[in-house]
Amino acid sequence: MEISQINSRSYRIETNGKQLLTPFFYPSISSIKTNFKPEQYFEILQKCGYPAFLISSYDLYNSEKKSQLLNEVTTATQANSITLLDSGHYEAYWNHDKNWGYAEYESVVNNIEVDFCFSYDVFWNQKESITHHIDESIKSIAISAGMLKSGETIPLLHLPTPELLEKLPEIIQTCDPKIIGLPERELGASLFERAKNVKKIRDLLDSTNRSIPLHLLGTGNPISILIYSLCGADLFDGLEWCQTVVNSKTGHLFHFAQKELLPCDCEYCKSDLPYSLQTLGHNLKFMQTFISSLQQSITTNNLNPLLERYLEKTSIKTLQKIGDF
């Protein structure tokens, strides 16, 4: 994998003969709080031609069509899709499955080809020392990398306190990552509090004098992606594309059943497909267009038209102070 920095807010990432520009969004596939099975979402993404996806190792492990789905994801990886495998803890948590562990995770990552894979999570325990948490996190990253059949391991870090965040350069020095992943939900209670922490993380990453893209997990809201991108985040994934419907004019999200309130003449909305498929296609079409516009605005340093379209003036001023642009 090769990473080249285009400017202070944009990277080009090349892997397995494929290329992506940041900011970049992976539609997540999950069995939790969604309407279809993972294999159905996988098929929809392939038919819509979206260039990437994230899929859960937990869902792959527990799929009734496990072997078939492992082969199909591998085939997609070998073709044109940019594939990302996650650790499965999100699904294990919501299923109250305490049996999900390294062995189950390894049985998936060692039998699939993907471009990227998040390392196995080590969650912060307040009863433990910061040093112990950092040591265990680094150990897990090394173990995960050794399990992966193909692709690049992305260290998935849980650093939900200021003291832990300050340890980021130390972690970088030890594990030498190409990309770093952190959950959005752990960065604060509000949007702009999280944005401030994204900027802090970007400054910490840049202090290492390395070009390291930042992936925020669980970020699928277009407005959040816009704000975090301008504060230093680069890669995103989320389930909003299959849980809500996006207003293509404002980027705001509505209940999945409310697409009829949002006039749209995209190819999916004009089709005779069933409502759910229309909505999913509509969302994916918007995300491709939105991400492309965001990439172009950042690459050319022409941010004002995009900011004025999606944000109020007061929000733009707040964002400019946080992002220092």
BELHU-V191533 format. One record per pair of residues at least 12 apart in sequence whose C-alpha atoms are under 7 Angstrom apart, sorted by the first residue. I is the first residue (numbers start at 1). J is the second residue. If there is no record, write none. Layout:
# BELHU-V191533
i = {I & I}
j = {J & J}
This chain:
# BELHU-V191533
i = {1 & 1 & 2 & 2 & 5 & 7 & 9 & 9 & 9 & 10 & 10 & 10 & 10 & 15 & 18 & 22 & 22 & 22 & 23 & 23 & 23 & 23 & 23 & 24 & 24 & 24 & 24 & 25 & 25 & 25 & 26 & 26 & 26 & 26 & 26 & 27 & 27 & 27 & 27 & 27 & 27 & 28 & 28 & 28 & 28 & 28 & 28 & 29 & 29 & 29 & 29 & 30 & 30 & 30 & 31 & 32 & 34 & 34 & 39 & 48 & 51 & 51 & 52 & 52 & 52 & 53 & 53 & 53 & 54 & 54 & 54 & 54 & 55 & 55 & 55 & 56 & 56 & 56 & 56 & 57 & 57 & 57 & 57 & 57 & 57 & 58 & 58 & 58 & 61 & 70 & 74 & 74 & 74 & 77 & 77 & 77 & 82 & 83 & 83 & 83 & 84 & 84 & 84 & 84 & 85 & 85 & 85 & 85 & 86 & 86 & 87 & 87 & 87 & 87 & 87 & 106 & 109 & 109 & 109 & 110 & 110 & 110 & 111 & 112 & 113 & 113 & 113 & 114 & 114 & 115 & 115 & 116 & 116 & 116 & 116 & 117 & 117 & 117 & 118 & 118 & 118 & 118 & 119 & 119 & 119 & 119 & 119 & 119 & 119 & 120 & 120 & 120 & 121 & 122 & 122 & 122 & 123 & 124 & 130 & 138 & 141 & 154 & 154 & 154 & 154 & 155 & 155 & 155 & 156 & 156 & 156 & 157 & 157 & 158 & 160 & 160 & 168 & 169 & 169 & 169 & 178 & 179 & 179 & 179 & 180 & 180 & 180 & 180 & 181 & 181 & 181 & 181 & 182 & 182 & 182 & 183 & 183 & 183 & 184 & 184 & 184 & 184 & 195 & 195 & 196 & 198 & 198 & 198 & 198 & 199 & 199 & 199 & 202 & 213 & 214 & 214 & 214 & 215 & 215 & 215 & 215 & 216 & 216 & 216 & 217 & 217 & 218 & 218 & 219 & 219 & 219 & 220 & 220 & 220 & 220 & 220 & 221 & 222 & 223 & 230 & 231 & 231 & 241 & 241 & 241 & 242 & 243 & 244 & 245 & 245 & 245 & 246 & 247 & 248 & 250 & 251 & 259 & 266 & 268 & 268 & 269}
j = {14 & 15 & 14 & 15 & 211 & 299 & 230 & 232 & 298 & 22 & 23 & 298 & 299 & 115 & 80 & 234 & 235 & 295 & 229 & 234 & 235 & 291 & 295 & 234 & 235 & 236 & 291 & 235 & 236 & 237 & 52 & 53 & 54 & 236 & 237 & 53 & 54 & 237 & 238 & 239 & 241 & 53 & 54 & 55 & 237 & 238 & 239 & 41 & 54 & 55 & 56 & 55 & 56 & 59 & 59 & 91 & 242 & 243 & 69 & 281 & 81 & 82 & 81 & 82 & 83 & 82 & 83 & 84 & 83 & 84 & 85 & 86 & 84 & 85 & 86 & 85 & 86 & 87 & 88 & 85 & 86 & 87 & 88 & 105 & 108 & 88 & 91 & 92 & 108 & 112 & 112 & 113 & 114 & 113 & 114 & 115 & 115 & 114 & 115 & 116 & 114 & 115 & 116 & 117 & 114 & 116 & 117 & 118 & 117 & 118 & 105 & 118 & 119 & 120 & 121 & 147 & 147 & 148 & 149 & 147 & 148 & 149 & 149 & 149 & 149 & 150 & 151 & 150 & 151 & 151 & 152 & 151 & 152 & 153 & 154 & 152 & 153 & 154 & 153 & 154 & 155 & 156 & 140 & 141 & 144 & 153 & 154 & 155 & 156 & 140 & 141 & 144 & 156 & 136 & 137 & 158 & 158 & 158 & 164 & 175 & 155 & 177 & 179 & 180 & 181 & 177 & 180 & 181 & 180 & 181 & 182 & 181 & 182 & 182 & 186 & 187 & 204 & 204 & 205 & 208 & 212 & 212 & 213 & 214 & 212 & 213 & 214 & 215 & 214 & 215 & 216 & 217 & 215 & 216 & 217 & 216 & 217 & 218 & 216 & 217 & 218 & 219 & 228 & 231 & 322 & 228 & 231 & 232 & 233 & 231 & 232 & 323 & 232 & 234 & 233 & 234 & 235 & 233 & 234 & 235 & 236 & 233 & 235 & 236 & 236 & 237 & 237 & 238 & 236 & 237 & 238 & 236 & 237 & 238 & 239 & 240 & 240 & 251 & 251 & 323 & 322 & 323 & 280 & 283 & 284 & 280 & 256 & 256 & 259 & 279 & 283 & 283 & 262 & 286 & 310 & 310 & 279 & 282 & 281 & 282 & 282}
